[in-house]
Amino acid sequence: MHSPDNIQYALETTRVLLEPDRRIDTFGDTRFEFQLLSELMDSTGQIRVRTGEVEAMRPRILRPDSMQEIEIEGFGDKARERMDAMIAKLRAEGRDLAFLRYGFQFRSGQIREEIIHDSMESVRERVLDEARRVGNPANAVIEGVDDAWEVSIFKFAFEMIQHSWPINRFDLHRKGLL
């Protein structure tokens, strides 16, 4: 299990290097692809590149008291604790997470990993160049912490909620649903 300090460190150091061009769709599900770069903890010049997907369900209007309904598949026993700790931290910062319910599916079974023997700077540059060349509007490149990589993915998901919420709220209001 990660300590609160480890979770805090992962939250503080995770950076979205390339944000998807799209946001969470208001009236349909949205799939994001990610590449997560992290330096191995006990090795220099070894970068793990995890590639996978996060699916966001269409936002639902509700005023929940808890976010326990977010599904987490295949991440291990401690993933729920890590997510709950991150939610508690965001609430403590005064963030309103309860206006629209955003459902996410995190499926780690479909995550591919590769170890690249090079510096973080070189790997970062190559991955970003390739992502920009391909131009996939659903792609994100994230730099995070290797041993708490799930926190990095959760942070990305919450950032997508923060960026999508005003658009989703506007769309729902325009349709008379709010």
C-alpha angles and dihedrals in degrees: 000000000000120000121236087255091056091049091047091050091050091049092049097046101040111104130183101224096182118023120205114258090228132065132215106294114243097216104029145032120281128207121205125192119209142190113201117198119199134164114235109253100233100029133071120216094020117113124185114213113198117192122192149117138267118197121207117200119218109281116259126208112243142121103230123181091211140030095215092122095076106115120229117185126188100352097115137250098302099050094088091051091050093049092047090050091051092048090050090051093049091049090049087056088057098251115156106228097159105072097085123015112231113195119204132187114209111191113182094177089077095051117113122204132203130178114217120194102219140085121292090242093056095044092046092051094048094046093048093047091051093046091051091046092052091044098203105174091208095053125109129185114206131183113207149143118296102218094043097036092139089065088056091054092046090051090052090051092051091048089053088053091051092051094043100043098080091049093046092047091050092049093049092046091049090053090050094246095122 
